[in-house]
Amino acid sequence: MSHFLGEFDCKLDAKGRMMIPSSLKKQLPEAEREGLVINRGFEKNLVIYTKKEWDCITEELSKLNPYEKKSREFIRYFTRGATELSLDAANRILFPKSLMDYAGITGEVVLACQLNKIEVWAKDAYDAQMDNEPENFANLAEEVMGSLGRRTND
């Protein structure tokens, strides 16, 4: 599976549409055929998945026990607002107004590729998030990644 790469500053037009940057569009060859899904992120941001990736996520969600309240709540909140997106003839996507309101998106956005998904942030919120980088990023890297061991190119 390939992962997305890049960070893109974009602007929405008056109708809430955004042009997909050409270098990102090249990473989304199936988007025109299969579509994309946009959803709320865990922070006040949005997340775009390929339809294939979204199907994998919902398959995992379907394995949760529907008789457990926490499972039902998680599914409900995680999928809230999930919407299929499609590219128009000008390679633009239209963001749903309710999701834009949730993320505080009004004009300028940042598309931040994060492995199998693309985060969509209001530019000012993204800048604030990135300005909050841990003082010692090396310690965070060790804490999160240290137990994985050393990678080799076998």
C-alpha positions, -999 to 999 in steps of 0.1 A, spaced: 0 0 0 13 34 -9 11 64 14 4 100 6 32 126 8 31 163 10 16 194 26 -4 218 4 -18 253 10 -51 257 -8 -79 281 -10 -117 275 -12 -138 294 -36 -170 313 -26 -190 280 -30 -167 260 -8 -149 242 -36 -112 234 -36 -89 225 -64 -69 194 -57 -32 203 -62 -18 185 -93 10 167 -74 -16 154 -49 -40 144 -76 -12 122 -91 -12 103 -58 -50 97 -61 -54 78 -94 -85 60 -82 -102 91 -69 -120 99 -101 -133 64 -105 -140 53 -69 -144 87 -51 -132 99 -18 -147 101 17 -144 131 40 -150 128 77 -144 147 110 -109 143 125 -101 137 161 -90 173 165 -110 202 149 -100 191 114 -113 170 86 -99 138 71 -101 126 35 -97 89 27 -99 71 -5 -131 51 -8 -110 19 -6 -94 30 27 -127 41 41 -141 6 33 -113 -10 52 -119 13 82 -157 6 82 -150 -31 79 -130 -28 112 -158 -8 128 -183 -35 118 -163 -60 140 -170 -40 172 -196 -53 195 -229 -34 190 -241 -44 224 -213 -24 241 -222 12 246 -187 25 241 -185 7 207 -218 22 196 -208 57 207 -174 54 190 -190 43 157 -216 71 160 -191 99 166 -164 86 143 -188 83 113 -207 115 120 -208 136 90 -189 112 67 -196 122 31 -186 109 -2 -167 134 -24 -161 134 -61 -140 155 -83 -158 177 -108 -146 184 -143 -122 211 -130 -106 187 -104 -124 204 -75 -141 189 -45 -170 205 -26 -167 204 11 -200 199 30 -209 230 49 -215 212 82 -180 197 81 -165 231 73 -183 246 102 -170 218 125 -134 225 115 -137 263 114 -127 263 77 -136 295 59 -111 302 31 -75 290 34 -68 254 42 -38 231 46 -39 196 32 -15 175 53 -8 140 41 -6 116 69 2 81 56 -32 66 45 -52 98 49 -52 135 41 -59 159 70 -77 191 61 -71 220 85 -81 257 86 -47 273 79 -46 292 112 -55 261 132 -29 240 114 -2 267 120 -12 268 157 -10 230 160 25 229 143 37 258 165 30 236 194 57 211 185 72 193 216 103 210 229 122 178 225 109 160 195 136 133 198 122 122 232 87 119 216 102 99 187 119 75 212 87 71 233 65 64 203 89 46 179 116 32 201 99 -1 208 97 -9 171 134 -17 170 158 -9 142 146 -12 107 167 -29 81 165 -29 43 162 -66 38 
